[in-house]
């Protein structure tokens, strides 16, 4: 019954989105800005691109992992051939539980996505390189609106003897990058991961609360609400299958004096 309710909510959201799209503009509720940490870089250098979405109060968009009722934020970044982009570092979302056991993972207020990049050694000093960025999303309050917003930022290539100048966003970008998720290490002394039939148990020694946000690569959860939140230091995650399981997504661990995020992608050992 719960599963049927979730499907009904999903299709209702899509119908509403299509119905109101001609009368409302999604970009009235979501804006975008972009900046690099430094205004210049050297050939063979690297940097960080920050893409910030600002969401109107009361509205939300969906993170690019699993949610019950909305499709996730996606990015389209066009850069010159001399720039290579790494995978985006997505901010940790917020659990959004609605009546009918509808669990979504959303962004509210602001969401800053960080994209590390590298510049080819053949890049020529005095060149101006452009990042052309589009973000597609579904933004929801009482109605849901599909939308796309775009922005552009530039980066100058300078001679190695020139010291790059920080942008006005540099401190915020560096703070976000320093707080980026840690790659989960199942062999760490502070954690323990067990596989039992159709479930896994993940434990963090110093945790007081654990939240789990499954990615698209995660095996389907049998009980998404119970499997994604635990008070204490142990979370039981139940899957819909017994074999070939993958635990993948973002784990947020609350400790007494700090919050730590982990990116996890672990496959169950073969029986």
N, C-alpha and C positions, 0 to 999 in steps of 0.2 A: 504493500500500500504506500509506503514511504517512497519507494522508487518511482511509482506511477505519479505521485504528487510532484516529485522533482522534475520529471519529464514534462508534465503539464505546465509547470512554472517556466521551464526553459522555452517551450514553444510560445507561451503567452508573452514572454519578454521579446521574442523575435517579432511576433505579430505587432506588438506595440511599437517596437522600434521602426518597423516599416511604415506603420500607419502615421506616425507623427513626424517622420523624417522630412516631409515636405513643408511642415509648418514650423519646425524648430531647427535651429542650427546647433549641432553638437559643439562646435568651436566657441559658442557663447559660454560654455561651461568648463572647457579645458583649454589652457594656453600652453605654449611651449617656448623654451629658450635653450640656447646651447652656448657653451664656452669651453675653451681648453684651459689647462692649468697655467700654461705659459703662452705668451703671444707669439713667440718664435721658437724654433728648434733648429738643431744642426742636422746636416746629412748624416744618416745612420743613427739618428737619435730616436727617442721615444717620448710619449706623452700620454695624457689622459683627456679624453673628451667627456664632458658632463652634459647630459640631456635632462632638463628639468621640466616636468609637467606640473602645472598648477591647476588644481581641481576646485571648482566652486564649492563653497560650504554646503553640506548636505548631499552632495553628489559623490559618486565613487566610480572608479574604473577597475578592471580585473587584471590580476597579475598573470604572466604568461604560463603559469602552471595549471593545475586542476581546480575548477570551480563547478558548482552545480548548475548555475543558471546564466552565465555570461561568458563570452569569448575573451581571451586574454589580449593584453596590449602587445603590439608588434612594432618593430622598427624597420625602416628602410633607410640606409645610410649610403649615399653615393659619394665616393672619394676618388681622387686621382690615382693612377696606377702606382705612383710612388709611395702611397700609404697602404699599410696592411693593418686591418682591424682585428683585435682579439675578440673573444666572446664577451657580450655585455655582462656587467655585474649588476644584477637586478636587486633593488631594495627588498627587504623582507616585508611581505604584505601583512594585513590585519585580518583576523578571522571575523566573518560577518555572518552570523547565524540568524536566520529568519524563521518565522512561523512555518510549520510544515516540515521542519528538519531540513531546510535548505541551507547548505553551508557553502559560502563563497569566500574566496581569498582576494582581498581588494586593496586598492590604494585610495586614500583620502588625503585632502589638503595638498600635499606635494609628494612627488616621487622623482628622485634623482637617480638616473641610470648612468653608470660609469662605463666607458668603453676605452680600454687601453689601446694604443696604436703605436706603430713603428714606422719610421721614415726610411726609405731606401737610401743606400750610400750614394747612389747616382743623382739624387735630388740636387738641383742647382741653387746655390745661394741667390737671394733676391727674388725667388719665386714666391708667389702668394697662392696657397693651396686652400681650396674650399671644401667644407663638409656640408653637403646638402642632405637634410634630415627630414623624414616623414614619420609620424607616429599614428597608427591606426588603433582604434579602441571602441568599446561600447561603454558609454557613460550613463549611469542610472541614478534616479531618485525615485519619484513615483512613476516615471516613465523611463524608457531606455532609448538612447539615441546612438546610432553608429556614427563615427566621425573620423576625420583625419586632420591633423594639424602639421604644418611644416615650418622649418626655420633653416637658417644658414649661418655658419660661422667660418672664420678664416684663420689661417696659420701662416706666418712668414718663415721662410727658410733663410738662415743667416750663416755666415762664415763661422767655423769653429772657434775663432778668436773672440766672437761676440757673445756676451753673457745674455741669455734669454731673460725677458722681463715677465714677472708674474702678472696674470690678469687680476681683475678685481674679484674674481671667483676662486682664486688659487687656494686660499686657506680653507674654504668650504669643500672644495674638491679633494684636497689633501686629507682633510679630516674624514671625509667619506671613504676614501681609499684605504686609509689606515684602519678603519673599522670594518673593512670588507669581510665577508664570510671566510672562515677557516675551512680548509678541505678536511673532511672527517677522516680520522685515522682509527680504524677499528682495533688497532694494536696499542693504542695509547693506554697508559696506566690509569688515566682518569675516566675511561669509558669501558663499557662492556656491551657487546652485541651478540645476541643468541638467536638461533633459528629453531623454531619448534613447529613442525607440521605446516599448518597454513598461516603461521604468524611469526613475527619476530619481536624480541624484547630488546629495547635500547636503554641503557642506563648511563647516567652522568653522575659521577661521584658527588659533585657539589651543587647539583641542581635542586631548586625548590619548585620549579614548574618547567614543563617541556611542551613546546608547540611544534607540530610537524605540518609542513606545507608541501604536499606531493607535487612532483613535476610530471610532465607528460610521459616520461620514461618509467615512472613507477608502476609496478603491478597494481591493478585495480584493488581498492580497499573494500572489504566486506562491510565495514561499519565506519564510514568516514568521520563521523563526529567523535566517537569514542577513541578511534585510532589516531587522532591528531591532537589530543590534549590530555595532559596528565598533571595532577598536582603531586609534587614530590620528585624523586629522581629516577623514576622508571616509567617508560611508556610501552604499552603493548599495542602492536600494529597487526591487525588481522587482514589477511588477503582473501581474495575470492578463489585462489588456487593453492595447491600444496607444493607444486614443483615449479622450477624455472622462475623463481621470484626475484624481483629487483626492488630494493628500497632506495628511492631516489627523490631528491627534493631539497628543501631548506628546513633545517632544524634550528629553532630558537630556544636557547637554554637560559633560564632565569636563575641566577645565583644571588646570594644575599647582597652583594655589593656591585654586581655588574650583570649585563646581558651579553651573551656570546652567540653569534650565528655560525652555523656550519652548513656547508654544501656536502650532501651525502649522495653517493652512488655506489651501492654495494650489492653484489649478486649473491644469492644463497648458494652455499656449496652443494654440489651434486650428492644425492643420497647414496 
